[in-house]
Amino acid sequence: MSTTPTATAPETGTVKVYKLDPSHSEVAFTVRHLVTNVRGRFNDYDATIRMDTAHPESSSVEFRVKTASIDTANADRDTHLRSADFFDVLKFPEIVFRSTAIRAAKGGEEEIYEVTGNLEMHGVTKEIALPVTYLGAVRDPWGNDKAGFETTAKINRKDFGMVWNQALDAGGWILSEDVKVHINFEAQLQK
């Protein structure tokens, strides 16, 4: 698997450059609130994947998410999430992931890769490792070559300086520290 954020033209040989197709992709998350899970998504994001089919370890990915595009289907909650208590979107308009290493992992029938990279969020950069499933490649009815990728990860929001919370009278907190992130995307080969 290979991705790069700012490729202008595909390379020849075994390297294929893919750009994310946002109309067939999703960046979603779940966080525990009191006694239930609240789901949300980001609506504005982009990715470039440089996939070296002969040498997957030479592949790369860059993924960018616009923090102001957060959407939990509740306007008041979304306003709070955009504030300095959480994403502080005016100061930190993007979440960025840039891979630094990719290696094949055991996946049975699926192709799974461990993608290590730097996640920049809320002014903090941390190295993380993501299990990325390569869902395959196909040519669509209009002659476009597509590839699919999926990952699910757990991120501790406090690791990125998002510490707002409120104690409950009976003990505990309103929000969990851990946020489950799910990214599912289709990308189109650049010609």
N, C-alpha and C positions, 0 to 999 in steps of 0.2 A: 504494500500500500504506500502511496506517495502523494504528498500534497505540499503546495507552496502557495503563499498568500498573494504574491504579486507577479505571477507569470503572465507575460503578454502573448506568448505564442507557444504552442506545444513543441516539445523537443522530439527528435527522431529517435529511432532505435526502440529500446524497451521502456522508455519513460513516456507516460501518458499524463497529460494535464487535464484535470477535471475541475469544473466550477459548479458550485452548489446550485441546485434548482429549487428555489424557495417555495414554489407552488406544490412541490411534492416532498416537502421536508418538514421537520418539527423540532423545536427546542422547548422541552417541557420540564417542569419540576413539581415536586410534591414536598410539603413541609407539614409537620405535625403542629396543629393548633388546638390547644385544650385536649379534647378527646376525639378529634377526627383529623383527617388529612386534607389540607387545602391544596388544590392543584392550580397551576398557572403555566404560562408560556411566555416566550418572547416572540415578537412578530417581525423583527427586522434583524437579519443576520446574513452572513456570507462566509464562504469557505473556498479555499483552493487546495486541491490535492494533487501532488505530484507522485504518481504511482509508477514505480519501477518494477515491472512484472518479472524481470529476471533476477533482480536483487531487491527484495522488499525492504531490506534494512537501509537501503539508500532512498527510500520514499520519504515524503514529508507532508505535513498538513498545517495550515493556518486557518483558524476559525475565529470570526469576529461577531460579537453580539452587541447591538445597540441597547443599552440599559433602559433608556426611556420607553422602549417598546414593550415593557413588561405588561402582562395582561392576566389578571386573575378573575375577570368577569365581575369585578366590584370596584367602581370608580374611586371610592374613598380609600379602600385598601391600596389600590394602585398608586394613588397620590402619596400615601405614607411610604410605600416601598421606593418611590422615586426620591424621597426626601433624604436629608443627611442622616437619619436614623438607620437607613439601609444602603441603597445603591448610590445616593448622592449624585444623581445623573448629570447635574450641571458641572460638577468637578470631575467625575469619572464617567464619561459618556460611553465607554466600551468595555466589554469583557473580551480578552484576547487569549487564545491558546495557540502556542507555537510548538510543534513537536521538535524534540532533540534526538530521539532515538525510536526506532521501530523494530520490533523483533516478533517472529512468529511464535505463537503460543499454542498449547494443545487445545483442540476444539472438536475432536471427534469428526463429524461430517462437515462441520462449518469451518471456514477459515477465520481464525481469531488471531489478532495481533495485540501485543502490549505496546501501546503508544505512550511513550514518556515525553513530557514537555513542560513548558512553563505556562502556568495559568496566571494571568494578570487580571485582578479584579479589585475594585475599591482601593486602588493605590498600593496593593500588596501583590507581590509575585511569589508564587510557590511552585515547586516542581511536583507534578502529580503523574500517576500512571493510569491510563484508561484501557480497559479491555474493549477493543473495537472488533466487531464482527463484520467481515466483508460479505455482503449479501449476494454478490454476484454482479455480472455485467450482461447487458442485452442491447440489441438495436431496436429502437421503437419503430412504430409504423411509418414515421416521417423521416427515417434514415439517421436519427441521432443515436449515438452510442451513449448508454447510461450505465452507471455503477451505483450500487447501494451500500450504505454503511450504517452501523448502529452501535451505540454505546449507552451504558447505564453506569452511573457512578454516585457515590455518596460524598458530599463535600460539607465540611464543617464551616458554617458561615463565620464563626468567631475567628477562625484562622485568617480570614480576610478583613478583619476589623469591623464586622457587622455584629455588634454586641447588644443592640437594643433588645430588651425583654421586659417583662413585668411579672413580679412574683404573685402567686395565688395565695389567698388567705389560708387555704388548707395545705399549703406546701406545693412546691414545684413551680413551674413557669408556664407562661402562655404559649411560648414557641419553643420548639426543639432547636438544638444547635445544628443538627444534621439536616441537610437538604438533599433529597434524592433527585438527580438530574437524569433525564432521558433525551438523547439526541438520535434522531432517525432521519437520514437524509439521502436523497437521490442527487447524483451529480452528473453533469453532461460533459463528455469529452470535447475539448477545445480543438478545433481543426485549423 
